[in-house]
Amino acid sequence: MRPLPCITALLLVTGAARAFAPSSTFSHVDWEIACDNTGICRAAGYGPDDGANGFSLLLERKAGPNTSVDGRLRFGGFDDAEAPRGTLRLRVDGRDLGRLADAVDGDVHVLRKEQVAALLKVLPGRATIMIEDGDGQAWPISASGASAVLLRMDDVQGRLGTPGALVRSGTRAEAAVPAARPAPVIARAPALLASRAADAALADDGSLRAALRATLGTDEECTGVQQDHGDAPPLDIQRLDAHRLLVATSCWRGAYNEGIGFWIVRDSAPWQPARVTLDASDFDRGTATLSALQKGRGLGDCLWSARWRWDGKQFQRTREQTSGMCRGFAGGAWDLPTWVTVEAPDRAT
């Protein structure tokens, strides 16, 4: 299977007195973290071992001084999982932290502030965290890896040595913590022009295929431009504007994923290809949006996804995220974005 983009990416950030990293992902044992380009960090912990048929804990913190940590719990499992029944309670090291709030969105329980505070005190250590239901069933949340992941959250957000740090606190002024960054604003896409009769014929132009092939690195795969024309997957060509085209072709296939390559090119030689991605899944012409969705394994319990939208000049990345570790949650446990944007308002408004 081709490795999913960004699921295993790691951006190591060191030093406390600097702006936070644009985005970062990191995992250790049963915990992981994803921080997006605005500075929001989300840390998720799971049950020990494979964590299947159990709960996941999500801790979320916005960037900036004096921000609080929000917590949520979610149950997930395979089809034969025995779901919790009755009132759920949270216990840490044998101490009862009270009942969980009723689930929202089907299976997500929002933690009270005092429950989150109690968890943050013990997670860097060897805490025993259990969720118990009314029938006496219990599900653990592992603390293994939490210390490293929460330290990474402090580091990425520039909190090391401040009173608000979760792991390595100190006396450095809280005001020194970098403020949140605004999400990039993406222009609304102009209407695409209809393709011309001659556009499709360019798929047989060997110089176009060669120009696309030249954008690949030595270890990159795209059968649609690397194989001989007669054996290669076809090129699909659509018009973007008066002078530019969008070219697509199948690049790679795995057991349960495939990647489609997309390039922006001029509508005549020299083609001047600008590669967008080799990992897309679809193009929605109505919204001028490229999308990618790939599984980490066949069960579909961990995903990577991304979107790019045409803004009249280029395809701008509008969102990228993973769904967490492969731990038995249908569609993944959480949305863990590493890149977010906002859409520009209509000029009329």
N, C-alpha and C positions, 0 to 999 in steps of 0.2 A: 504493500500500500504506500502511495506517495504521502510523505509527511504533511500534515495540515499546516498551512501558513499560520505563523504566530502562536500556535498552541504550545510549541516548545520554545518560543522566543524568550530571551532573557536580556534585559537591559540592566546592567549593574551600575548603580549610582553610589558614589561615595562623597563624603563631606557633608556637613550640615548647613553651612552658611552659603547656600546657593539656591537658585530657583529649582523647583521640582522638575523631574524628567518629563518630557512630553508624553510618554506612555511607558508602561512597564508591566511585564508578567513574570511570575516566579512561582515555583511550587517546591514543597519539601514535605516528604512523607504523606500525611493525610490532609495537608493544607495547601492552599494556593492563593495567589493575589493577582488582581488585574487593576491597573490604574490607567485612567483615560487622560486625554490631552488637556482637560480642564483641571485635573488634579484630584478628581474623585477616585478613591481607592476602595475596592471591594475585596474582602478576604473571605474565603469559604473553607470550612472544615467539614469533614465527613466521618463516618464510622470507621473503626479500625479495619485493617486488612483491605478487602475490596469494597467495604461499606455498602454492599447491596442490601436492598430492602431495609432501609433505615432513614435517618434524618440527616440533613445537612444544615449547618449553621452559617449564616451570612452576616458579616460585620461590614458596615459601610460608613465611610467618613469623607466629608467634603474637605477640600483644601482650605487653607487660611487659618489664622489664629483663633483659638478658643472654640473650635467646632466640636460638636458632640459625635458620638458613635451610635449608629442605629443598628439594631439586630433583628434578624428574622430566622425562623426555623421552617423547614419544608420537609415533608415526608415523601419518599418516592420508593418505588420498587418494581420488580418484574410482576408479571400477571399473577403469579402464585403467592405474592407477598400478602401477609396478613396485616391489614390496615389497623391503625390504632382505634380504640373504642373508648367512648366516654370522655371524662375530663382528663386532660393531659397536664402533667406537672413536671417542673424542671428541678433536678437535684444536682448539686455540685458538692463533691466530697461528702456525700451523705446528708447534706443540709438541704432542706426543702426551700426552694426559692419561689414557691407559689405556682398556681395554675397558669397555663398558657392561655392567652387570649384566643377567642374563637377564630377559626381559620378564615382568611379572606382569599379570594381568587381560587377557592377550592381546597388548597392544601398549605397555605402559607400563614404562619402564626407570627404576628408582630410582637417582639419582646418589649416589656416595660423597661424604663430607664434603669430602675434598680436591678433588674435581672441582667441587663447588659453590663452594668458596673461590676456586679459580682463576678461575671464571667471574665471580664478583663483583668481582674485581680489575680485570677488563678490560671488563666490560659498559658502564660509564659512558663509555668511550672509543670508538675505532673498531676494535673487535676483529673478527677473522675467525674465526667459529665454524663448524666442520664436523663432521658425523657421517658416518663412512665405513664401508662394509660390506666383507665378504670378497671381493667381486667388483670392487672398485675404484669402486663408485658412491659419490657424495658428495652430501650435502644440507646447505645452509647454514642457520644461524639468524642472522637479522638482529640487529645491535646498534642499528639506527636506532630511536630512541624509548626505548631502555632507560634512559638517564640520567634523562629526565624522569619516567618511570614509577617508577623506584626512589627518586627524590627524593620523589615523592608518597607512596610507602610510608613513608619516614622521617617525612614531615610528618604523615600521618594517625595514625601510631602515636606521635607526640610524641618522636621520636628526634633531631631536628635538633640538631647541635652536641654530641652525645654520642659516646663512643668506639665505640659499636655502630652508628652511622649508616652506611648503605651508600654514600651519596654525599657528604654534607656533614657529616663527622665533626668532633669538637671535644673540648673538655675538660669540658663540662657533665656533671655527675654522672650516671652510668647509673641510679642510684636514682631520678632525677627522671622517668624514663620511666613513663607511666601504666600501671597494672596492667590485665590483661584484665578485661572485664566479664562477668558471668555471663549466659548466655542466658536470656531470659524463660521462665517456666514457664507452660504453657497447661493449664488445667483440662480434664479429660476431659469429652467431650460427653455430656450426659444423653440418654436415649432420646427421639426425637421422637414427638410424638403423631400419631395417625392423622388424616388430613384428614377434615373433615366434609362432608356433602352440600352444604351451602350455600357452602362455600369457593370452589368452582369458579365459581359464579355471579357472584362479585365481579369476574371478568374483564371483565364487560360494564358495570361501573360507571364512568361517565365521570369521576367525581370522583376515583377512585383513579388512573386514568391521568394526570389533570391533576396530582395530587399528586406522582407520580413524575417527571413532566416538570419540575416546579418545582425538582427537585434538580440539574438540569443547568446547567452553566455556559454562557455565551453561545457558546462555540466548541466545545461538546461535542455528540456525535452519538449518538442512540439512536432509530432509526426506530420501534421498538416503542411508544414513548410520544410521538413527535413527529408521526407521521402520524395522519390521521383514523381513527377506530376501524374503519371498514369496510375500509380498505386496510392497516392496520397489522398486523404480526405479532401473534399472540395472546399474552395473558398466561398464564403457567403459575403456578399458586398451590398451595403446599404448606403444611401447618401445621407450626409449630415447637413451640408450647406452647399453653397454655390461652387465651392472648390475642394471640399474635403469629403472623404468616404470613411465608413467604418467597415473594416475587414475582419471576419471571424473564421476560425477553423478549429477542428478538434485537435487538441495537443496531446492529451494523455488519458488513459483509462486505468482504473484499478478495480478491485473486487466490487466495490460499492460506491465509487466516486469517479468523476471524470472532470477534466479541465478543458475549457474552451478558451483559446487565445483571441484577444481583441487588439486591433491596432487602428490608429487614425492615420490615414495616408492622403496625399494629394490625389486628385482624380486624373493625373497624368504624370509621366516620368519628368523629372526625378521624384520618386514617391515620397521621400522624406518621412518614413514611418515612425510613429510615436507609439510605443507599446503601452497598453493599459494594464493588462494582466494575462497570465496564462492559466488562471485558475477559476475563471467565471463559469457559471451554470446557465445563465439566461440573459437575454436583452429584451427589455420592455420598450418598444418603440414609442408607445403612447406617452410614457413619462421620461423617455430618453435615459433609462436607468439600467446599468449593468448590475447583476447580482451574482453572488457566489454562495453556495451552501454545501458543505462537505461534512461527512461523518468521520468521527475518530475511530469508530468500529461499527460492524454491521448492525448491532443492536440499536443504534441511533440514540444512545444515551450520552453522547458528547458531540458537539458540533462546532464548526467554525463558519462564520458567515461574514460577508462584506458587501458593500454597495458603492457604486460610483455613478455620478450623474453628469450628463453633458450640460455645460454652462454656456455654450456658444463658442468656447475656445478650446476646452479640454474636458476630459472626464475627471471630475473631482471626487476623491474618496469622501463619502458622506457618513459612513459608519463601518466599524469593524469590531467584531466581538467573538468571544468563545462562550460556551455554555457550561464550562466547568469540567471537572474530571469525569472519566468514564466510570460512574459509580451506580448505575442502575436506574437513573432518573430518565423517564421518557422525554426525549427532546433536550436533555441536559437539565442540571439542577437549577442554574441561574443564568441571567444575562450579565455577562462580564465584559462590557465594552472597553476597548483600548483607544478607540477614536470615535468622537461624536461631533456633529455639526448642527447648525440650524439653517433653515431655509429663509432666504431673503423675502420680505413681504412684497406683495404686488406694488408696483409703482403707483397705481391708482389710489392705494390706501396710504 
